[in-house]
């Protein structure tokens, strides 16, 4: 099982060294590149004022954050959710810098999870193009109309869609979804329906051979599996 965590944060500014703090963490779990429905989300009291520039980005005020937990009080739950999963982050040095600064303040070791920076991945795949999250959404036709303000959980959900496109698009998702269905306890078989050919292939059996085959099936009785299969073909089911 390939477990990954798409992660985003919101902060009071750009530099933990200058006294800026985390105010929100949002995470989305992917299993084999497919959202599992599990997520982690928390608002954090930064114990400092909120600069107007940061407020305009995420809309999180001092008043709203005043009764939220401190980072040190959520650090263990946060780490437990991450486990040893790979972290998928857009502009990873920024978020990792803040997370590790907060962990240091809480007396904890820094994160050691493997990290994939989707900014770097996007630059490799689209040299010279803009690689902001909004630009990637526009490029791949992903709806980000809900993103009137930055929000850690919403941005993680959107980044999960962008990440899927960057690693191969919906073909990857569909193939893995089929694989997951087959591997389920109750699964007997999964049959993927292929697109119809524009020009059908020429039949490999002659009319004489086909007539002989149908005559043989008729002798098996109505309960024979071949008879049921033949009925499906006659009705146009494939």
N, C-alpha and C positions, 0 to 999 in steps of 0.2 A: 504494500500500500504506500502510495506517495502522498504524504501530507504536507501541505504548504499553508502559510498564513499570509494573506494580503493585509498590509498594515499601513495606517496613516495616523498622524498626530496633528493637533493644533496647539499653538504656543502663544506666549505673550510677545514674542519678537523673534529675532533671527539668531541670537547668540546666547547659549547657556553661560558662556564665560563672562558675558556682560550682565548676568543676573536674570535673564529670561527663563521662564518656566513652562512646563507642560500644562495644558488646560483640558485636553481631551485626547483619548486614545480610541481608535476603532480598528477592529480586526475581523476578517472574514476567513473562515476555514475552507480550504479546497482539498478534496480527496481525489487523487488521480485527475487533477485539473478541473474538477466539477464542484461547484459550491455545495457543501454538505447541509447547509441550513444552520450551522452552528456559528455564532459570532461572539465577540467580546467588545463591550462598549462601556466607557466610563468617562464622566466629567471629573475634573480634579481642581481643587482649590489651590491656586498658585501661591497664596500667601503674599501677594504683592498687588500693586495697581495694574489696571489694564490700559496700555497705551491706546490712544484713539486709532492709530494706524492698524493695530492688530484687531481691534473691535470691528473695524470696517471690513476686515477679511472674513471673520468667522461669526461675528455677532454675539459673542459670549461676554457678558458684562461682569464686573466685579460683584454686583448684587446677585446675579444668577449663580455665580460660582461660590459664593460665601458659605453656603451650607453643604458643599460637596466634600467628599473625603480628600485627605492629603494623599500624595503619591505613596508615601511609606505605608499607608494603611491598605493599599490595593496592590502593592508590588508583588506579593506572593501569589495572589490569584491571577495576576497578569502573567507571571512567569509560568504558572501551572498550565494556563491556556496555551501558551506558546509551545511548551515542551521542547523537543529538539527539532521542531519543524523548520524547514527553510522559510525565510521571510522574504516576501515580495513587496518591495517598497519603491515608490517613485521619488527619485532624488534621495537615495538611502543615507548618504552621509549626514544630511540634515536631521532626519528622524532618529537615526542611531546615536548621533551626538547628544541629542536631548534625552533620549531614553537612558543612555549610560551615565549621563550627568545626574539624572534623577536617582538612578540606582546607587551611585556613589554617595549622594547625600543621604540615602536611606541605609547606608552601611552594607550594601550588597555588591556582589561581584558584577562586572559588566556582562552583557549578553554574549554568548559564544555561538549562537545559531548561524548557520550559513545564510548569506544574504544575496539576493538577486536584485540589482538596481534596474528598474524598467526604463529609466532615462538612458542608461548606457545601452540597453538592449534595443531601444527605439532608435538611437543614433546609429547603431550598427546596421539595423534593417532599413532605415530611411536616412541615409547620409545627407546632410544639408537641410533637412526639413525641421520645422519647429516640433519640439517634442514635449510641450507642456501637456498636462492631462486633457485640457480642453481641446488642444490641437489634435491629439490622438483620437479623441472621441469624434471630432469632425472628419478625420481621415477615414476612420472605420465605420462611420455611420452609426455611432452609439448615441442613444438619447441621453443627454445630460441636462435636460431642461429643468430638472429639479435642483440643479446646483446653482441657485441664486447666491448662496453664501457657501464658503468652504465648511465642510463638516467631516469629521474623521471617519465615521462609519459609512456615510454616503459615498465619500471619496474612495473608500476601500472597496465598496461594491462596484463602483464604476471602474476602478483600476483592475479589478478581477476580470471584467469584460475586455478591457484593453489588453491585459496580459494574455488572455486566451487568443486574441487575434495576433499578437506578436509572436506567439509560439506555433502558430499554424492555423488559427481560425476555427470555424465551427466544425470543420471536418474532424479535427482532433476530438472535440466534445462529443460528436455523434458516435464516433468509433468507440470511445471510452464508455459512453452510456450503454451501448450495445454489449460491450464486454462486461460491464457491471451487472446487467440483467442476466447474462448467461451464468455468471458466477454465483448468483443467489441460490439459497438452499432449495427454494421451491421451483427454480427454473428447470424446465425440461429441455427446451430448445428455443433459440431466437433466430428468426429468419429475416435477414435484411432484404428489403425490397429494392432491387436495382432499377435505375431509370430505364425506360423502354428505349430500344434502339430506334433511330429515325428511319432506318431501312432494316426490316427483319432479316435475319440470316436465312439462307435457303435451307429447307428441311433436309435432314440426313437420311430419312427413311422414305422408301418408295411407297406408293399407294397400296401395292400388293402386300408389302411387309406390315403396314399399318393395319390393313384389314385383317391379316392373320393374327396380329397382336390383340385386336379388339375381340376377335372370335375366341381366343384363348381366355381372355378375361371373363367373357360371358359365361364360360363353363364353370368358373370359380364360385358363382353365386353372388347375391346382392351384398353379403356381409364382408366380402373380401376387400382388403385394403386397396388393391389395384382398382376395384370397381368404384370405390369412393374417390380415388384420385382422378380416375377418368371422368367421373361426373363433374368434378371441379373444373377440369380443363374444358369440358363441353360448355360449361356456364361462363367461361372466360376468366376463371380464377387462376392466378399463377403465383 
